[in-house]
Structure formats: structure tokens, C-alpha cells
Amino acid sequence: MRPVFKDRVNSFYLINKPNYTLISVALCKFLYGFYTSAIGSMLVPIGELFKINLKTQSVIFPFNYFGQIVIIFFVGYFADMFGKKIVHLSALVLLGLSALLFNYIRSFSMFMVLFLFMGLFGISINTIADATVSDTFKNKKGYYLNIAHVFFGLGAMTSPIVFNFVFSMTSDFRSVYFILFIIALVVVFLISMAKYPSVEDEKIRPSVVSGFLKNRNFMILCLYSLLTSGAMHSISGWIPTLFQKNLGISASVSNYSLSFFWLSIVIARTATAFLSKKYQERQLLKILNIIIFIVLAVSFFFDNYWVLLADYMLTGLLMGGTFPLMIAYSAEIFPKYSTSRLAVIFSFSAIGMFSIPALVGIIADIFPIYKILPFTSLPFLVYFFVFGGDAKKHSGYKESLKR
């Protein structure tokens, strides 16, 4: 790509307002949330269409997230080579085209291939969105990142509602991704007019990633990302199946239950955005972790639909703000190299999102899903003590490179 063309595209904008950039990239997170949540709604129809059990259905999670672990580092490389805006627009177009193609797939194996590619493009969009917010708003990152992550929750909350509507009209679960295609087109238009921040010294080198991985505090956050993302997506990924297969609830009510769960996430991220203005991220994480552990763990003793739904919603209210708080906390440790920093964090998060929900699905052929999910609360108890330790001065990137 010619440098002149690259510079023109990345520096082009029609609206030079940070809040417009925030809303534009936040809609990228809406898109990614919509796509991710739709997987939970589609598990039962896919199982019924292809006559496969829960263990086989759980393969969808590795296919969707495994590629994200690899591509996420190339996102940083491409962002450095071509610019964040070009990479963002390209990933949006490719995700939209993949969503359109989804409507014409008729075999389970091809579904898996398409989930793989949509996962690649989706996480690319998500990573660049967070990096752009982090670079645009140097102060109060926790607040603005929570605002952006609210849109992820809004997308995830909207998806089951749209799924129920589209499925009732077409009787084809594939049609929900045609709506995704339309949303992608709108977001491409909005992003094209936004001004992206110009960040110096953003070279992606192996030494950068190595420096991250050598830092104890940063690795603690990465493992937290893995375990907590796995827990959250285990709940969201299996809620419709849990209520339909374990408790005999209708498909439409089960999908609306997923929307309620993501509504609680939205409320949590909105509240956490304002709390992060007043309290340090570490303090909030400490308090949230112990309460999450208690609330999610006690769900083991429930087998009533309404009680379980209330418990999962309360868990969402507590869990929703933890991920953006963790990202903001990582920016305090490593203020530079936002794309590389987020690439490492999201790669660990993707490991959790494909491994833990898949493990739940494998065990679900033996035990009810609602008896398995409470065990995903254990990491929150561990991290209550981790974040509850003395708030030592955290070493940053430069210090880790010296080791």
C-alpha cells in the first residue's frame, strides 16, 4: 500500500470531535456484541438441524475464538503497517460480507469455517475499537472504556430480541446475520467520517510483547481476563440451551432471558463508568470479585427458572464492569503500545472464551448446565485476594524490558 494513500485514509475525517469518534468505535463493539450473543441463540436450532448433541455443539466456541488468539497479534502488526482506521474499515467490510454469506451455508462443517473467519474479523474490530478509545482519551480511560463496553452489552442484549423476531418471520436462524450485515454497512459509513488519534512510537515488535509477558502484574491481569471472560461467556453462551434443555422453557423465552442477562451487563458498565471516576480500578475490582463469587456460587442450589434468571442477572450486574476496568488498569501499568497491550489481553480472553464454555458443553452431557456454571465463580474468589493485596507501585513496560 502506497504511503500517500495510507496516510490520506488514516488522516481523513469529516467530524473532528472525540465524542463522535467514541460513539463510532463504540458501535463497532455493538456489532461485535450482536454477533457474539447470537451464537447462544443459535446453538439449539443448530443442534436440532444437524442432529448433534451438546458436546458437539460446544465445538462452535473453539472455532469462533481459536483463530482470534492468533489473528489478534496480526491486528497489531497490520495496525502498525497500514494504520488503525484502514484495518478497522477492512475488518468491518469483511465481517459484513461473512455475515451475508452465512445466510447461504447449509452444512455444519461450513458453519464452523465461517464461525472461524467471523471470529477473526470480529475480534479485530473489537481490539482496534478499544485501542482507539484508549488513545483518544488519555485521561479517565476507565470511564470512556466502560462507555464503549456498554455498547457491546447493548449489541449482545439486542441480538436475542432480533433473533426471536427474525426467526418468527423466516423460520431460519441464519437470517439474524443478515441484520448483522446491514449494521456493518452503517458502521463503516460512520467510521469513515471519524478522526482517529495519531499515536507515535506504536511499533509492534516481539520485544514489546515479551516485555508484557515478563511483567508479573500484567500477567495477573491476563489470567484474570482469561478466567472471567470464560465465566461470562459460559453464562451467555449457554443460557438459551440451559433453560430449554434443562428446565423445559420455550425457545423465545429462553432467548429473551439472554437479553435480560446482557441488559444487566449494560447497566453494570454504565454504573461502573461513573464509579471509575471516583474510585480506583483496583478497589472496584476487589469489591466486585468477592460479591460475584458469592452470587454465582449459590446458584448451584437453585433449579427454578425465575430464581436462576434473577441470580444470573445479578451476576451480570456485578460482572459487567470488570473487563473494561481491567483494561483501564492495564493502561495504568503500560500506558504505551495500546494495540499490542490489548492484543495480548484479548488473546488471553479469547482462550477463556473458547475453552471454558466448551468445557461446560462437554460436561453438560453428564450434568445439568446450571449445576456446572457455579464452578466458574472460583477465579473471582482467588482474585479477591489478589486485588486485595497491598497496592504496590506497578512496574511498567520499560521496567519489564530491563529484566
MARDREN-908994 format. One record per residue (C-alpha): residue in three letters; z, x, y. Coordinates in Angstrom, 2 decimals, always signed. Layout:
[site 'ALA'; [Z; X; Y]];
...
// end
This chain:
[site 'MET'; [+0.00; +0.00; +0.00]];
[site 'ARG'; [-1.01; +1.40; +3.38]];
[site 'PRO'; [+1.95; +2.34; +5.61]];
[site 'VAL'; [+0.49; +0.47; +8.58]];
[site 'PHE'; [+0.15; -2.78; +6.61]];
[site 'LYS'; [+3.61; -2.36; +5.09]];
[site 'ASP'; [+5.22; -1.77; +8.48]];
[site 'ARG'; [+3.43; -4.71; +10.04]];
[site 'VAL'; [+4.53; -7.16; +7.34]];
[site 'ASN'; [+8.14; -5.96; +7.23]];
[site 'SER'; [+8.49; -5.92; +11.02]];
[site 'PHE'; [+6.64; -9.21; +11.60]];
[site 'TYR'; [+8.67; -12.18; +12.77]];
[site 'LEU'; [+8.34; -15.26; +14.93]];
[site 'ILE'; [+12.02; -16.10; +15.23]];
[site 'ASN'; [+14.38; -13.29; +16.26]];
[site 'LYS'; [+17.71; -14.95; +15.55]];
[site 'PRO'; [+20.24; -13.64; +13.00]];
[site 'ASN'; [+21.30; -17.19; +12.11]];
[site 'TYR'; [+17.72; -18.14; +11.29]];
[site 'THR'; [+17.45; -15.09; +9.03]];
[site 'LEU'; [+20.73; -16.13; +7.41]];
[site 'ILE'; [+19.51; -19.67; +6.70]];
[site 'SER'; [+16.12; -18.44; +5.45]];
[site 'VAL'; [+17.53; -15.97; +2.93]];
[site 'ALA'; [+20.30; -18.44; +2.03]];
[site 'LEU'; [+17.57; -20.86; +0.96]];
[site 'CYS'; [+16.41; -18.13; -1.43]];
[site 'LYS'; [+19.84; -18.39; -3.01]];
[site 'PHE'; [+19.45; -22.18; -3.07]];
[site 'LEU'; [+16.25; -21.65; -5.04]];
[site 'TYR'; [+17.91; -19.26; -7.48]];
[site 'GLY'; [+20.85; -21.62; -7.92]];
[site 'PHE'; [+18.49; -24.53; -8.59]];
[site 'TYR'; [+16.66; -22.52; -11.23]];
[site 'THR'; [+19.81; -21.20; -12.92]];
[site 'SER'; [+21.57; -24.57; -13.11]];
[site 'ALA'; [+18.50; -26.28; -14.56]];
[site 'ILE'; [+18.89; -24.19; -17.72]];
[site 'GLY'; [+22.14; -26.01; -18.56]];
[site 'SER'; [+20.45; -29.39; -18.19]];
[site 'MET'; [+17.53; -28.36; -20.38]];
[site 'LEU'; [+19.48; -26.98; -23.37]];
[site 'VAL'; [+19.93; -30.31; -25.15]];
[site 'PRO'; [+16.31; -31.53; -24.61]];
[site 'ILE'; [+15.01; -28.14; -25.75]];
[site 'GLY'; [+17.21; -28.30; -28.84]];
[site 'GLU'; [+16.01; -31.81; -29.67]];
[site 'LEU'; [+12.35; -30.99; -29.02]];
[site 'PHE'; [+12.27; -27.88; -31.20]];
[site 'LYS'; [+14.97; -28.98; -33.69]];
[site 'ILE'; [+17.18; -25.92; -33.11]];
[site 'ASN'; [+20.97; -25.55; -33.30]];
[site 'LEU'; [+23.38; -24.38; -30.60]];
[site 'LYS'; [+23.30; -20.79; -31.85]];
[site 'THR'; [+19.52; -20.65; -31.40]];
[site 'GLN'; [+19.70; -22.43; -28.04]];
[site 'SER'; [+22.07; -19.72; -26.82]];
[site 'VAL'; [+19.20; -17.21; -27.14]];
[site 'ILE'; [+17.93; -18.61; -23.84]];
[site 'PHE'; [+20.75; -16.87; -21.97]];
[site 'PRO'; [+19.87; -13.33; -23.16]];
[site 'PHE'; [+16.17; -13.94; -22.46]];
[site 'ASN'; [+16.91; -15.23; -18.98]];
[site 'TYR'; [+19.33; -12.47; -17.98]];
[site 'PHE'; [+18.47; -9.41; -20.07]];
[site 'GLY'; [+15.41; -8.48; -18.03]];
[site 'GLN'; [+17.47; -8.83; -14.88]];
[site 'ILE'; [+19.58; -5.85; -15.87]];
[site 'VAL'; [+16.51; -3.62; -15.88]];
[site 'ILE'; [+14.44; -5.06; -13.04]];
[site 'ILE'; [+17.36; -5.09; -10.65]];
[site 'PHE'; [+17.16; -1.33; -10.22]];
[site 'PHE'; [+13.43; -1.51; -9.66]];
[site 'VAL'; [+14.13; -4.07; -6.95]];
[site 'GLY'; [+15.91; -1.34; -5.01]];
[site 'TYR'; [+13.06; +1.07; -5.68]];
[site 'PHE'; [+10.43; -1.43; -4.55]];
[site 'ALA'; [+12.51; -2.44; -1.52]];
[site 'ASP'; [+12.61; +1.22; -0.51]];
[site 'MET'; [+8.89; +1.75; -1.15]];
[site 'PHE'; [+7.44; -1.47; +0.27]];
[site 'GLY'; [+10.25; -2.96; +2.37]];
[site 'LYS'; [+12.67; -5.78; +1.66]];
[site 'LYS'; [+10.57; -8.50; +3.23]];
[site 'ILE'; [+7.46; -7.72; +1.20]];
[site 'VAL'; [+9.46; -7.59; -2.03]];
[site 'HIS'; [+11.21; -10.85; -1.14]];
[site 'LEU'; [+7.97; -12.70; -0.42]];
[site 'SER'; [+6.28; -11.32; -3.54]];
[site 'ALA'; [+9.16; -12.35; -5.82]];
[site 'LEU'; [+9.22; -15.83; -4.29]];
[site 'VAL'; [+5.49; -16.33; -4.90]];
[site 'LEU'; [+5.76; -15.07; -8.50]];
[site 'LEU'; [+8.77; -17.29; -9.25]];
[site 'GLY'; [+6.93; -20.30; -7.83]];
[site 'LEU'; [+3.85; -19.61; -9.95]];
[site 'SER'; [+6.01; -19.13; -13.06]];
[site 'ALA'; [+7.74; -22.46; -12.38]];
[site 'LEU'; [+4.34; -24.13; -12.11]];
[site 'LEU'; [+3.22; -22.56; -15.40]];
[site 'PHE'; [+6.43; -23.78; -17.07]];
[site 'ASN'; [+5.05; -27.33; -17.00]];
[site 'TYR'; [+2.27; -26.39; -19.42]];
[site 'ILE'; [+4.26; -24.49; -22.07]];
[site 'ARG'; [+4.56; -26.18; -25.48]];
[site 'SER'; [+6.17; -23.59; -27.82]];
[site 'PHE'; [+9.76; -22.30; -27.95]];
[site 'SER'; [+8.64; -18.65; -28.09]];
[site 'MET'; [+6.58; -19.06; -24.92]];
[site 'PHE'; [+9.58; -20.74; -23.28]];
[site 'MET'; [+11.58; -17.59; -23.98]];
[site 'VAL'; [+8.88; -15.35; -22.50]];
[site 'LEU'; [+8.71; -17.48; -19.36]];
[site 'PHE'; [+12.50; -17.53; -19.02]];
[site 'LEU'; [+12.38; -13.74; -19.16]];
[site 'PHE'; [+9.91; -13.47; -16.27]];
[site 'MET'; [+11.54; -16.19; -14.18]];
[site 'GLY'; [+14.82; -14.37; -14.59]];
[site 'LEU'; [+13.20; -11.16; -13.33]];
[site 'PHE'; [+11.81; -12.80; -10.22]];
[site 'GLY'; [+14.90; -14.93; -9.61]];
[site 'ILE'; [+17.37; -12.05; -9.59]];
[site 'SER'; [+15.02; -10.04; -7.36]];
[site 'ILE'; [+15.12; -12.84; -4.80]];
[site 'ASN'; [+18.90; -13.12; -5.09]];
[site 'THR'; [+19.55; -9.38; -4.72]];
[site 'ILE'; [+17.35; -8.94; -1.64]];
[site 'ALA'; [+18.93; -12.03; -0.07]];
[site 'ASP'; [+22.46; -10.61; -0.35]];
[site 'ALA'; [+21.33; -7.18; +0.86]];
[site 'THR'; [+19.64; -8.76; +3.88]];
[site 'VAL'; [+22.74; -10.74; +4.81]];
[site 'SER'; [+24.92; -7.66; +4.35]];
[site 'ASP'; [+22.64; -5.58; +6.60]];
[site 'THR'; [+22.17; -8.30; +9.23]];
[site 'PHE'; [+25.86; -8.98; +9.74]];
[site 'LYS'; [+27.74; -5.70; +9.83]];
[site 'ASN'; [+30.98; -7.43; +10.74]];
[site 'LYS'; [+32.63; -10.26; +8.81]];
[site 'LYS'; [+30.46; -9.70; +5.72]];
[site 'GLY'; [+32.83; -11.83; +3.66]];
[site 'TYR'; [+32.27; -14.82; +5.92]];
[site 'TYR'; [+28.48; -14.63; +6.04]];
[site 'LEU'; [+28.07; -13.76; +2.37]];
[site 'ASN'; [+30.17; -16.80; +1.47]];
[site 'ILE'; [+27.95; -18.94; +3.68]];
[site 'ALA'; [+24.88; -17.61; +1.86]];
[site 'HIS'; [+26.51; -18.20; -1.52]];
[site 'VAL'; [+27.28; -21.79; -0.52]];
[site 'PHE'; [+23.53; -22.35; -0.67]];
[site 'PHE'; [+23.42; -21.00; -4.22]];
[site 'GLY'; [+26.01; -23.62; -5.11]];
[site 'LEU'; [+24.06; -26.32; -3.27]];
[site 'GLY'; [+20.95; -25.45; -5.27]];
[site 'ALA'; [+22.89; -25.46; -8.52]];
[site 'MET'; [+24.54; -28.78; -7.60]];
[site 'THR'; [+21.22; -30.40; -6.64]];
[site 'SER'; [+19.37; -29.29; -9.78]];
[site 'PRO'; [+21.05; -31.65; -12.32]];
[site 'ILE'; [+20.59; -34.61; -9.98]];
[site 'VAL'; [+16.89; -33.81; -9.56]];
[site 'PHE'; [+16.65; -33.23; -13.32]];
[site 'ASN'; [+18.02; -36.71; -14.07]];
[site 'PHE'; [+15.62; -38.30; -11.59]];
[site 'VAL'; [+12.53; -36.40; -12.75]];
[site 'PHE'; [+13.39; -36.84; -16.44]];
[site 'SER'; [+13.85; -40.59; -16.00]];
[site 'MET'; [+10.43; -40.79; -14.31]];
[site 'THR'; [+8.43; -38.49; -16.61]];
[site 'SER'; [+10.49; -38.16; -19.84]];
[site 'ASP'; [+9.59; -34.47; -19.68]];
[site 'PHE'; [+12.31; -31.93; -18.89]];
[site 'ARG'; [+9.65; -29.38; -17.84]];
[site 'SER'; [+8.85; -31.38; -14.71]];
[site 'VAL'; [+12.03; -30.22; -12.95]];
[site 'TYR'; [+10.44; -26.81; -12.42]];
[site 'PHE'; [+7.51; -28.38; -10.57]];
[site 'ILE'; [+10.10; -29.24; -7.92]];
[site 'LEU'; [+11.14; -25.58; -8.04]];
[site 'PHE'; [+7.53; -24.62; -7.31]];
[site 'ILE'; [+7.48; -26.83; -4.20]];
[site 'ILE'; [+10.79; -25.42; -2.95]];
[site 'ALA'; [+9.47; -21.88; -3.42]];
[site 'LEU'; [+6.45; -22.63; -1.22]];
[site 'VAL'; [+8.70; -23.92; +1.58]];
[site 'VAL'; [+10.98; -20.89; +1.40]];
[site 'VAL'; [+8.01; -18.48; +1.51]];
[site 'PHE'; [+6.91; -20.12; +4.77]];
[site 'LEU'; [+10.40; -19.86; +6.30]];
[site 'ILE'; [+10.95; -16.26; +5.20]];
[site 'SER'; [+7.62; -15.16; +6.65]];
[site 'MET'; [+8.85; -16.04; +10.16]];
[site 'ALA'; [+12.29; -14.42; +9.87]];
[site 'LYS'; [+13.23; -10.99; +11.22]];
[site 'TYR'; [+14.60; -8.66; +8.58]];
[site 'PRO'; [+17.02; -5.90; +9.57]];
[site 'SER'; [+15.69; -2.36; +9.76]];
[site 'VAL'; [+18.03; -0.13; +7.74]];
[site 'GLU'; [+17.87; +3.63; +7.85]];
[site 'ASP'; [+18.86; +6.01; +5.08]];
[site 'GLU'; [+18.23; +3.47; +2.33]];
[site 'LYS'; [+16.57; +5.84; -0.15]];
[site 'ILE'; [+17.04; +4.89; -3.75]];
[site 'ARG'; [+17.96; +7.99; -5.77]];
[site 'PRO'; [+19.64; +8.49; -9.14]];
[site 'SER'; [+22.43; +10.32; -7.32]];
[site 'VAL'; [+23.15; +7.14; -5.34]];
[site 'VAL'; [+23.67; +5.05; -8.45]];
[site 'SER'; [+25.53; +7.92; -10.12]];
[site 'GLY'; [+27.89; +8.06; -7.17]];
[site 'PHE'; [+28.63; +4.39; -7.53]];
[site 'LEU'; [+29.33; +4.66; -11.25]];
[site 'LYS'; [+31.67; +7.61; -10.78]];
[site 'ASN'; [+33.90; +5.72; -8.38]];
[site 'ARG'; [+36.83; +4.08; -10.17]];
[site 'ASN'; [+37.35; +1.29; -7.63]];
[site 'PHE'; [+33.68; +0.40; -7.65]];
[site 'MET'; [+33.57; +0.28; -11.46]];
[site 'ILE'; [+36.59; -2.03; -11.45]];
[site 'LEU'; [+34.60; -4.41; -9.27]];
[site 'CYS'; [+31.53; -4.11; -11.51]];
[site 'LEU'; [+33.54; -5.06; -14.60]];
[site 'TYR'; [+35.08; -7.91; -12.63]];
[site 'SER'; [+31.56; -9.07; -11.80]];
[site 'LEU'; [+30.60; -8.94; -15.49]];
[site 'LEU'; [+33.58; -10.89; -16.78]];
[site 'THR'; [+33.89; -13.50; -14.04]];
[site 'SER'; [+30.15; -14.21; -13.82]];
[site 'GLY'; [+30.14; -14.65; -17.58]];
[site 'ALA'; [+33.01; -17.13; -17.35]];
[site 'MET'; [+31.44; -19.16; -14.56]];
[site 'HIS'; [+28.02; -19.36; -16.20]];
[site 'SER'; [+29.57; -20.19; -19.57]];
[site 'ILE'; [+31.08; -23.29; -17.99]];
[site 'SER'; [+27.98; -24.26; -16.00]];
[site 'GLY'; [+25.59; -23.39; -18.82]];
[site 'TRP'; [+27.37; -25.41; -21.48]];
[site 'ILE'; [+28.87; -28.39; -19.58]];
[site 'PRO'; [+26.00; -30.82; -20.35]];
[site 'THR'; [+25.90; -29.77; -24.01]];
[site 'LEU'; [+29.70; -29.84; -24.31]];
[site 'PHE'; [+30.01; -33.40; -23.05]];
[site 'GLN'; [+27.01; -34.69; -25.01]];
[site 'LYS'; [+27.57; -32.99; -28.35]];
[site 'ASN'; [+31.38; -32.64; -28.47]];
[site 'LEU'; [+32.52; -35.78; -26.63]];
[site 'GLY'; [+29.58; -38.16; -27.04]];
[site 'ILE'; [+28.92; -38.61; -23.30]];
[site 'SER'; [+25.42; -39.69; -22.20]];
[site 'ALA'; [+22.88; -37.11; -21.04]];
[site 'SER'; [+22.70; -38.42; -17.46]];
[site 'VAL'; [+26.49; -38.49; -17.02]];
[site 'SER'; [+26.76; -35.00; -18.53]];
[site 'ASN'; [+24.20; -33.66; -16.05]];
[site 'TYR'; [+25.97; -35.33; -13.14]];
[site 'SER'; [+29.15; -33.63; -14.40]];
[site 'LEU'; [+27.38; -30.30; -13.95]];
[site 'SER'; [+26.58; -31.31; -10.37]];
[site 'PHE'; [+30.26; -32.07; -9.77]];
[site 'PHE'; [+31.19; -28.63; -11.09]];
[site 'TRP'; [+28.78; -26.96; -8.67]];
[site 'LEU'; [+30.00; -29.23; -5.86]];
[site 'SER'; [+33.43; -27.71; -6.39]];
[site 'ILE'; [+31.83; -24.25; -6.16]];
[site 'VAL'; [+30.19; -25.22; -2.84]];
[site 'ILE'; [+33.50; -26.46; -1.42]];
[site 'ALA'; [+35.21; -23.29; -2.61]];
[site 'ARG'; [+32.68; -20.98; -0.98]];
[site 'THR'; [+32.79; -22.91; +2.28]];
[site 'ALA'; [+36.59; -22.71; +2.36]];
[site 'THR'; [+36.61; -19.05; +1.33]];
[site 'ALA'; [+34.15; -18.20; +4.09]];
[site 'PHE'; [+36.72; -19.29; +6.67]];
[site 'LEU'; [+39.70; -17.85; +4.79]];
[site 'SER'; [+37.96; -14.46; +4.67]];
[site 'LYS'; [+38.10; -14.40; +8.48]];
[site 'LYS'; [+41.88; -14.43; +8.35]];
[site 'TYR'; [+42.78; -12.68; +5.09]];
[site 'GLN'; [+41.57; -9.54; +3.37]];
[site 'GLU'; [+39.24; -9.95; +0.40]];
[site 'ARG'; [+41.66; -8.13; -1.91]];
[site 'GLN'; [+44.52; -10.51; -1.03]];
[site 'LEU'; [+42.40; -13.60; -1.65]];
[site 'LEU'; [+41.14; -12.26; -4.98]];
[site 'LYS'; [+44.67; -11.56; -6.15]];
[site 'ILE'; [+45.88; -15.10; -5.42]];
[site 'LEU'; [+42.78; -16.81; -6.81]];
[site 'ASN'; [+42.78; -14.88; -10.08]];
[site 'ILE'; [+46.21; -15.95; -11.29]];
[site 'ILE'; [+45.62; -19.62; -10.44]];
[site 'ILE'; [+42.18; -19.57; -12.13]];
[site 'PHE'; [+43.74; -18.14; -15.27]];
[site 'ILE'; [+46.36; -20.90; -15.46]];
[site 'VAL'; [+43.98; -23.79; -14.72]];
[site 'LEU'; [+41.21; -22.71; -17.09]];
[site 'ALA'; [+43.58; -21.66; -19.89]];
[site 'VAL'; [+45.35; -25.04; -20.05]];
[site 'SER'; [+42.00; -26.80; -20.64]];
[site 'PHE'; [+42.43; -25.73; -24.28]];
[site 'PHE'; [+44.91; -28.58; -24.71]];
[site 'PHE'; [+42.61; -31.31; -23.33]];
[site 'ASP'; [+39.99; -33.35; -25.16]];
[site 'ASN'; [+39.44; -36.22; -22.72]];
[site 'TYR'; [+36.23; -36.30; -20.66]];
[site 'TRP'; [+37.85; -37.13; -17.33]];
[site 'VAL'; [+40.68; -34.63; -17.73]];
[site 'LEU'; [+38.30; -31.86; -18.76]];
[site 'LEU'; [+35.93; -32.64; -15.88]];
[site 'ALA'; [+38.85; -32.53; -13.43]];
[site 'ASP'; [+40.01; -29.21; -14.91]];
[site 'TYR'; [+36.54; -27.65; -14.68]];
[site 'MET'; [+36.14; -28.88; -11.11]];
[site 'LEU'; [+39.49; -27.40; -10.14]];
[site 'THR'; [+38.43; -24.17; -11.83]];
[site 'GLY'; [+35.23; -24.23; -9.77]];
[site 'LEU'; [+37.22; -24.80; -6.58]];
[site 'LEU'; [+39.18; -21.64; -7.32]];
[site 'MET'; [+36.43; -19.55; -8.90]];
[site 'GLY'; [+33.65; -20.30; -6.42]];
[site 'GLY'; [+34.57; -17.82; -3.74]];
[site 'THR'; [+35.43; -14.87; -5.98]];
[site 'PHE'; [+31.92; -13.41; -6.34]];
[site 'PRO'; [+31.00; -13.26; -2.62]];
[site 'LEU'; [+34.50; -11.95; -1.88]];
[site 'MET'; [+33.90; -9.21; -4.43]];
[site 'ILE'; [+30.55; -8.31; -2.83]];
[site 'ALA'; [+32.16; -8.13; +0.60]];
[site 'TYR'; [+34.96; -5.99; -0.84]];
[site 'SER'; [+32.37; -3.62; -2.34]];
[site 'ALA'; [+30.80; -3.28; +1.12]];
[site 'GLU'; [+34.15; -2.06; +2.41]];
[site 'ILE'; [+34.18; +0.65; -0.27]];
[site 'PHE'; [+30.47; +1.51; +0.10]];
[site 'PRO'; [+29.14; +0.34; +3.47]];
[site 'LYS'; [+25.80; +2.14; +2.95]];
[site 'TYR'; [+22.99; +1.70; +0.41]];
[site 'SER'; [+23.32; -2.08; +0.24]];
[site 'THR'; [+20.32; -2.64; -2.03]];
[site 'SER'; [+21.44; -0.03; -4.56]];
[site 'ARG'; [+25.06; -1.19; -4.40]];
[site 'LEU'; [+24.11; -4.79; -5.06]];
[site 'ALA'; [+21.68; -3.75; -7.78]];
[site 'VAL'; [+24.50; -2.12; -9.73]];
[site 'ILE'; [+26.85; -5.08; -9.21]];
[site 'PHE'; [+24.22; -7.65; -10.16]];
[site 'SER'; [+23.25; -5.68; -13.26]];
[site 'PHE'; [+26.84; -5.89; -14.49]];
[site 'SER'; [+26.91; -9.55; -13.50]];
[site 'ALA'; [+23.72; -10.18; -15.49]];
[site 'ILE'; [+25.28; -8.56; -18.57]];
[site 'GLY'; [+28.13; -11.05; -18.31]];
[site 'MET'; [+25.79; -13.98; -17.70]];
[site 'PHE'; [+23.73; -13.30; -20.81]];
[site 'SER'; [+26.39; -12.05; -23.21]];
[site 'ILE'; [+29.38; -14.34; -22.67]];
[site 'PRO'; [+27.51; -17.71; -22.61]];
[site 'ALA'; [+25.51; -16.53; -25.65]];
[site 'LEU'; [+28.73; -15.65; -27.46]];
[site 'VAL'; [+30.11; -19.10; -26.64]];
[site 'GLY'; [+26.95; -20.64; -28.12]];
[site 'ILE'; [+27.26; -18.62; -31.33]];
[site 'ILE'; [+30.89; -19.65; -31.83]];
[site 'ALA'; [+30.04; -23.27; -30.86]];
[site 'ASP'; [+28.56; -23.85; -34.31]];
[site 'ILE'; [+32.11; -23.41; -35.64]];
[site 'PHE'; [+34.44; -24.69; -32.89]];
[site 'PRO'; [+34.00; -27.25; -30.07]];
[site 'ILE'; [+32.79; -25.62; -26.85]];
[site 'TYR'; [+35.73; -26.96; -24.83]];
[site 'LYS'; [+38.09; -25.05; -27.15]];
[site 'ILE'; [+36.16; -21.79; -26.59]];
[site 'LEU'; [+35.81; -21.82; -22.78]];
[site 'PRO'; [+39.57; -21.42; -22.08]];
[site 'PHE'; [+39.44; -17.91; -23.56]];
[site 'THR'; [+37.09; -16.84; -20.75]];
[site 'SER'; [+40.13; -17.12; -18.44]];
[site 'LEU'; [+41.74; -13.93; -19.80]];
[site 'PRO'; [+39.94; -11.49; -17.43]];
[site 'PHE'; [+41.39; -13.35; -14.44]];
[site 'LEU'; [+44.91; -12.61; -15.68]];
[site 'VAL'; [+44.05; -8.92; -16.05]];
[site 'TYR'; [+42.53; -8.72; -12.59]];
[site 'PHE'; [+45.51; -10.46; -11.04]];
[site 'PHE'; [+47.42; -7.28; -11.83]];
[site 'VAL'; [+44.50; -5.04; -10.84]];
[site 'PHE'; [+44.17; -6.57; -7.38]];
[site 'GLY'; [+47.92; -6.92; -7.17]];
[site 'GLY'; [+48.44; -3.17; -7.18]];
[site 'ASP'; [+49.10; -1.10; -4.12]];
[site 'ALA'; [+46.22; -1.35; -1.68]];
[site 'LYS'; [+45.35; +2.30; -1.61]];
[site 'LYS'; [+42.70; +3.69; +0.61]];
[site 'HIS'; [+39.46; +3.30; -1.34]];
[site 'SER'; [+37.12; +6.24; -1.54]];
[site 'GLY'; [+33.56; +5.55; -0.51]];
[site 'TYR'; [+30.19; +6.78; -1.57]];
[site 'LYS'; [+30.35; +10.24; -0.09]];
[site 'GLU'; [+33.70; +10.98; -1.69]];
[site 'SER'; [+32.46; +9.88; -5.10]];
[site 'LEU'; [+29.50; +12.22; -4.86]];
[site 'LYS'; [+31.79; +15.18; -4.35]];
[site 'ARG'; [+33.50; +14.62; -7.69]];
// end
